Every structure is written in structure tokens, then in C-alpha cells.
Amino acid sequence: MLRTPPPKVSKDSNSPLLPMTYGFGVGLLFGMALEKSKVYLPQVVRGQMLFNSWTMFKMFLTATAVGLVITAILEHYGFVKRVAKSQIIGLGFLKGYSGNILGGLILGVGMSISGACPGTVLAQVGAGVPTARPVLLGGLTAALSFGYFQKGMSEVTKGKFLTKQDSVLLDQWMGRSKMYEVSIAFAALLTGIIVLLNYLFPWQDDTVRAVGQFVESYDVRAVAWNPVYGGFIIGNQNCYRQLNLF
């Protein structure tokens, strides 16, 4: 996990208005990208879990590739400096990845059953998907309940539950001196995968299965966008996060 050190804030910049404005704008673009790419639809989420639809995979691979490039550029020109964030070791076994594995399994099962994920469920609420509100309520209830189970889990794992351990940056772990060398290489690899997926599984076919129609259009009035466009928008939002604008 990575984080950017917060910038120095002057006494005259304590107003929350600017961060709230940035946050509202980014959220608006995020929701629009989800809706236009049709990633929020329950049938698309379930289709990805069953490998029947590749819309979600294409979108978030694109967002990851764009985010890698933006982070590399910002760091190369001195706008940000990455620091390694302590890693939570979960349940205290499997070299600290037990929480990731167990959490990933729970999340995958939940997405398959509900047809939603923590990000898309908010877009589903806005789009009026009938199942969205019960899913959101269930997620909030589970998050609130977690605090009550935390103490018991800590006792079962002999204090190891949610403890932290030091971690290193990916480029340091790979023995590379410059972040952009690793970022560009990974972004190129992801781009190749995206191109291959688009060739094997055209996004137009996924759109027809999801919404029953397809119209060749690329403006805000379009029924659906190529998920790569939505991923590009989401990936660019990494710029605002890295610069701590909200």
C-alpha cells in the first residue's frame, strides 16, 4: 500500500470548500464513468465473476495502467514522494496475506451473490437498481459490526489480528532505482492484456448482452461507452488523490 505525505497547509487554507469541491467533481466523474461503462449493472458484475463478461476487467485494468503512468510522472517531476505504508497482516499467518486472501474470498462471494461491489453499489443506488439499497444496508451493517468482533478476533489470534508490519515500495523490492521504470513496464503489460481482451471479447457484444442494444456514440448521450474510456477517467482521478486535493 502506498500513500503520499500530506502537503504543508498554511493558516489561510483551512477552508474545507476547495477539497469538497474537488471531491464532488471527482465523485461525479467516477459515477458517470461507472454508469456509461455499464460496470454498475448487477448482470455485468456477476458476468465478470463467471468470466462471461469482461467489461469490469477492461475498465479497471485501464484505470490501473493510467494510474501507474500518472504516479510515475508526478514523482519523476517532484510533485509527490511516495512512502511505504505499514502493512496490516490480517490474521497473523500466511506471511501476512491471510487477511487479503480471506477478505478477497468474502468479497468475491458477496459480489457474485449481490451483483455489486463497494464502489458500484453507490452508482446502483443513484441509477435506481432495485437490489442496491438492501446491498448497501448490508454492507454498512457489516462494517459497523466489525468493531464488535475485532476484540474477539484479536484474542483468538493471540494479538496478531490487524497488527502491522513494515513494507517496501515495489520498485525498491525489485531493485530498481526509478519508479517510472517499473510503472511504464507494468502499464505496457496491462495495455497489451486490454488490447487482447478487446480483440477476443469485443465490448460491443458485452453491451448488447447487458442493456439489449448498442449505438455507436461517444458522447454523454450514448447508451454505453467502451469501458476503456471509463477506466481512463477513473485512472486520471489518481492525479487528484496523489496531490491531496481532496
N, C-alpha and C positions, 0 to 999 in steps of 0.2 A: 504494500500500500504506500502511496506517495501523498505528500502534502506540500503545499507551498507556504513558506513563512509569511505571516500577515504583514502587510506594509505598515510603515510608520504612519500614524494618524495624527494630524495636527489638531490643536484645540478647536479650530474653527470648522472642523469637518465631522462633527459628531452627529449631524442630522441623518436620520435613517431614510430620508426621502430618496436619495440617489440610489442606494443599494436596493431599496424596494422597487424603484422604477426599473432598474436592470433586471431584478428578479422577475418582475411581472412580464417584461418583454421576452426574456428567455423562456419563461414558462409558456407564454403564448406561442412562441415558435415551436417549442417542444410538443405541445398539444397538437398544433397544426400538422407537424411532421408525422406524428403518430396517426392522425386521422386520415391524411391524404395518402399515406403509405398503406393504410388498412391494417397496420400491425396490431391495432387495439381490438380488432374483431375476435370474439371467442373462437370461431372456427379457424382463424389464422394461427392463433396461439396453439390450439390443440393440433392443428396440422403440422406445425413445426415440431412438436413433441413426438409426432408419429412419422416425421420425415415425409409428409405428404405435401407440405408447403414450405418453401424456402424464403418467404418474404421477410420474416423476422431475422433470420440468419444473415441475409444480404444486408439488411438495414444496419444491424449493429456491428457487423464486420466493417462496413463502410465508416461508421462513426468511430470505431476503434482506430482504423487506419488514419483518418483525418485528425483525430485527437493526438496520435503519435507524432505526426508531422508538425502540428501546431506547438506541442510541448517542446519538441526539439528546436524549432525556430525561436521560440520565446527564450529558452535557456541559452541558446547559442549567442543571441544578441544581448544577453544580460538583463532581460525583463523579469525573469524569475530564477530562483535557485531551488532545486529540489532537495529535500532532506528525507531520509528513510524514516518511516513511521513504525513504531513498535508494533509487532505482530501479535494479535491475540491467538493463543494456542488452543482455544476451544476446550476440549475435554481432557487434554493433557497426554494424549498418546498419538501414534502415527506421525511423529516428528512435528506436532503442532498443527497438522492439517485435518485432524478429526472433526473439528467444528465445520470446516469448509465442506468436507465430504458429507457429513450428516445434514448440514444446512442445505447443501445442494440437492440432496435426495428429497428432503421435505419440500423444498421449493419446486422441484420438478414434478413431484406428485401433485402438489397443490395447483400448479399451472395446468396440468393435464386434466384435473377434475373440474376446475373452475373456469378454465379458458381465459385466465387473466394472470397478470403478474403485478408486483407493487407499483410499477410505473404506468402500465396500460390501464389499470383499474380506474384511475382518475380520469383518463380520457373516456373510458366507457361510461362513467357517471355523467360526464358532460354531453356525450352522444346519446344518452338515454337507453343504453343497453339494459334490458330488464334484470339481468343477474348481477349487475355491477354493485348495487347498494348492499345486498347481503354479503358479497365477497369483501367489500371494503369494511363493513361492520365486523366480519370475522377476522380480518387482518388486524384491525385496531384492538379487538378484544384479545387476540393472541399476544400482541405486543405489550399490552397492559398487564396481562397475566404472567409474562415472562419474569417480571420483577419478583413475583411471589415464589417462583420456582428457583430463582438464582441461588439463594442461600442453601437450599437442599442439594442442588447440583454441586455446589462447592464442597459440601460435606462428603458427598459420595465420591468425588474425585480427589479428596484429600487436599483441598485448597488450590488445585490446579485449574479449576474451571474459570475461564475468562482472564487468566493471568497473561502477562505479556512477555515477549522475548524480543531481543534486538533483531533487526533485519537489515539488509543491504539493498542498494539500488540495483536494478537489473544489469545496467551497463558495468557496474563495479563487479558484480558476481561473474559476468562474462569476461572480465579482464580487459574491457575496452575503456579508453580514456575519454571518449567523447560520446555524449548521449545521442547525437544525431546519427552516428554510425549505426547504432542498434535500431533506432526509430525508423530510419529510412529503409533498412533491410526488412524489418518486420512489416512495415507499411506496404512495401513492394510485394512481399509474400501474400499478404491479405488481399491486395489488389488482384493478384493472379487467381486466387481462390474465388473472388467475387466474379471475375470475368468468366471463369469456368462454370460457376453455378448459373450465371445468366445464360450461358450457351446451352447448358444441359436442361435447365428449368426456366424457360422464359417467364418474366414477371407478368406478362400479359395473360398467360394461362392461369397463373395463381389468382390474378384479379378477377377473371371471369368466374372461377370457382368460388371466390369469396363473396362477390357482390352481384354476380349474374350478368354483368355487362362490362364492356371495355370501350372507352372512347379515347382516341389518340389526341391528348391535350396535355399541356404542361403549365397551365396557369392555375390560379386558386379556384377556378370554377370546375376544374377537372374532377371526374368521379374518383380517380385514383392516380397517384404518381408512381413512377419507378421507385422502389424502396431505396435505391442508391441515393436518390435526391434527398429523401428524408434523413438517411444516415449522414449525408454531407451537412445538413443543417444541424443535427444533433452533435456531430463531431466538432463543428465550429463553435458550439457553445462552450467547449472546453477552454477557449480563449478567455472568456469572462470569468470562469472559475479559477483558472491559473492566476489571473491578475487580481483576484479577490475583489471583484466589482460588486459581488453580492454575497 
